[in-house]
Amino acid sequence: MKEFCKMHDFKNAPADIIVEREKLAEQAQRELELSGVVTFQMAMKVQVGAGIEVDRGDDAAGGVFVTWKPHPTPSTATVEILQNGEYQAQAIRHHGTATAALSSDASATLACLRLWLP
């Protein structure tokens, strides 16, 4: 990882900014959990639910990101179906619709709490 960062001139945000982002990530995770959403830190091996990630970069894109990760079963099935050329399969629509809806719901929940700007 250090080599990658050196090659691309990656620069960490100042420590006080990272601390603020980590606090925001903790708030977002807590509020989503209180709303009944299963959450996880992006560094965890098993990733199902709303993933919370702190971007440590010192650039305009830095911040806290929430990513929806459905259970691996529909994700794996969707990949297999696509690899088989079955582009109109119901499983693909279900996976896409569920992921989009749950991502939107998580963003709306955090926006209501003024933790998130969609």
N, C-alpha and C positions, 0 to 999 in steps of 0.2 A: 504494500500500500504506500509506503514512504516513497518508493521509486516512482510510482504513478503520480504522486503529488508533486514531486520534484520536476518531472517531465512536463507537467501541465501548469506549472506555476500556481498550484493550489495554495490558497492562503486562508487560514482559519480566521473566523471573526474574532474580535476582541473578547476576552474572557467574560466581561460583564454582559455582552450581547448573548453569548452562549448560555449564561446563567438565566437570563430572561427567557430565552427560547425554551430551555429545559423546564422552567416554571410553567410556561404556557402549555407545553406538551403534557405536563402532569395535570394541569387543570382540564385540558381537553379530554385526556384519558379518563379522568374521574367523572366528568360530566356525561360522557358517553356511557360509562359503566352504570351510572345512576339512572340513565335512560333505558338500561337493559341491553346495551350493546356489548358484546364480548370484545375486549381490546387486547392488544399485545404490543410490545416494543419490537421494532423492525429487526433487532439483533437476535430475537428468539428463533429457535429452530422450527417450531410449529407455529404456523401463521394462519389463523382463522379468525375473522372478525375485522375490526378496525385497527389497522396498523398505525402507530404513532411514531414519527421519525423527526428528529431534530437535525436540520441541515446546519453544519458548523462552518460553512463557507462564508467568506467575507465578500459577498456580492449582493446585488439587488434581488436575486432569486432566493436568498437565505430565509429561513423561517422554520415553521413547524408544518409538517405534511401529514394528512390522514389519508390512508389508502385502504379501500375495502378489499378484503381477501376472502372469497367464499371457501367453503370446505373443498379440499383437493379432489374429491370424487367428481363433482360436476365439471371442474376445470380440466381434469384429466380426460373425462369423457368428451368434452368439447374439442380438445386438441386431437383426440383420436378420430372423431367424426370429421373434422376438417381435413385431416390427413387422408381420409378415405374419400374425400371429394363430395361429401354429403352436405353441401352448403345451406340447404333449406331445412335441416333437421330441427325438430322442436327443441331439443336440448340446447342448441346454440342460441335460439331466441330466449329460452328460459334463463340461461346463464347470463346473457347480456342484459336482459331486463332486470333481473334480480340485482346484479352488480351495480347497474346505473341507479336503480331506485334506492338501494341501501347507501350508496355513496352520497346521493342527493339528500337523503334523510339525515345522515351524519353531519353534513355541511349545514343543513337547516337548523339542526339542534344546536350546534355550536354558534351559528349566526345569531340565534335568539338570545344566547347568553353573552353575546358580544365578544366571543373568543375567536371568531372566525370571520373572515371577509371572503365570501365566495367570489 
